[in-house]
Structure formats: structure tokens, C-alpha cells
Amino acid sequence: MKAKNMPRKPERPRKQRVTFQLPAELIEKARDAVYFTPGLTMSGLVEAALRSELAKAEKKRRKPFPSRRGAILRTGRPVGS
């Protein structure tokens, strides 16, 4: 039986799987970094790098990116590549 006043475990942020291709040498370098860094995971490394680059992009444009909610994001290979 659970006590009514027991604090709840904080919920983990919802995550989604994404698939994309990167240069093989970049993936190998990332795998090396993860292997030689205790506690680091590929997912954690990529998340930190993506957050860092998005913060730089927002700083450069001097405001956050607006939500694209409802807009369709093009996927796949760009035409002509």
C-alpha cells in the first residue's frame, strides 16, 4: 500500500528515436569518446552536442526558434544530392 504523502518519482522526459546518417569517421570518433569516457553514452553525447549547437544557433539569431507545430518537415535526401 502506498502512503498518500509519499513524493512521486520525477518523470523522465519523453524521448523519441531518430535515424540519420553521419560520416563514418565522425561515428567512430564518437564511439571512441564514449568507450574512453566512463558514464558517457552515445545518446548522451549526441544530446549534449545537439543542445549545444541549437543554443549557438539561437544565440546567433538572437531569439529562440519558433515552434513548427503543424508545419510539415521535409525528410529524406535533398533533391539533387
C-alpha positions as CSV (number, residue, x, y, z in Angstrom):
1,M,0.0,0.0,0.0
2,K,1.4,3.4,-1.0
3,A,1.4,6.2,1.5
4,K,-0.6,9.2,0.3
5,N,2.1,11.8,1.2
6,M,5.0,9.9,-0.4
7,P,6.7,12.0,-3.0
8,R,6.5,10.7,-6.6
9,K,9.5,9.8,-8.6
10,P,10.2,12.6,-11.1
11,E,9.1,11.6,-14.6
12,R,11.7,11.2,-17.2
13,P,11.4,13.4,-20.3
14,R,9.7,11.7,-23.2
15,K,12.2,10.6,-25.8
16,Q,11.9,9.7,-29.5
17,R,14.0,7.6,-31.7
18,V,15.5,9.4,-34.8
19,T,17.5,7.9,-37.6
20,F,20.0,9.8,-39.7
21,Q,23.3,9.2,-41.4
22,L,26.6,10.8,-40.4
23,P,30.2,10.4,-41.8
24,A,31.7,7.1,-40.7
25,E,34.8,8.8,-39.2
26,L,32.6,11.0,-37.0
27,I,30.7,8.0,-35.7
28,E,34.0,6.2,-35.0
29,K,35.4,9.2,-33.1
30,A,32.2,9.4,-31.1
31,R,32.3,5.7,-30.3
32,D,36.0,6.1,-29.1
33,A,34.9,9.1,-26.9
34,V,32.1,7.0,-25.3
35,Y,34.4,4.0,-24.8
36,F,37.1,6.0,-23.0
37,T,34.7,8.2,-21.0
38,P,33.1,6.4,-18.0
39,G,29.4,7.1,-17.8
40,L,29.1,8.6,-21.3
41,T,26.7,7.1,-23.8
42,M,26.2,7.7,-27.5
43,S,22.8,9.0,-26.8
44,G,24.1,11.4,-24.1
45,L,26.9,12.6,-26.3
46,V,24.6,13.3,-29.2
47,E,22.0,15.0,-27.0
48,A,24.6,17.3,-25.4
49,A,26.1,18.2,-28.8
50,L,22.7,18.9,-30.3
51,R,21.7,21.1,-27.4
52,S,24.9,23.0,-27.6
53,E,24.6,23.6,-31.4
54,L,20.9,24.7,-31.0
55,A,21.9,27.1,-28.3
56,K,24.6,28.6,-30.5
57,A,22.2,28.9,-33.4
58,E,19.6,30.7,-31.2
59,K,22.2,33.0,-29.8
60,K,23.3,33.9,-33.3
61,R,19.8,34.7,-34.4
62,R,19.2,36.5,-31.0
63,K,16.0,34.6,-30.3
64,P,14.7,31.1,-29.9
65,F,13.3,29.2,-32.9
66,P,9.5,29.3,-33.1
67,S,7.5,26.1,-32.8
68,R,6.9,24.5,-36.2
69,R,3.8,22.8,-34.8
70,G,1.5,21.9,-37.6
71,A,4.2,22.5,-40.3
72,I,5.5,19.6,-42.3
73,L,9.2,18.9,-42.0
74,R,10.8,17.6,-45.2
75,T,12.6,14.3,-44.7
76,G,15.0,12.3,-46.8
77,R,17.7,13.2,-49.2
78,P,17.7,16.7,-50.6
79,V,16.8,16.9,-54.3
80,G,20.0,16.9,-56.4
81,S,22.3,15.2,-54.0
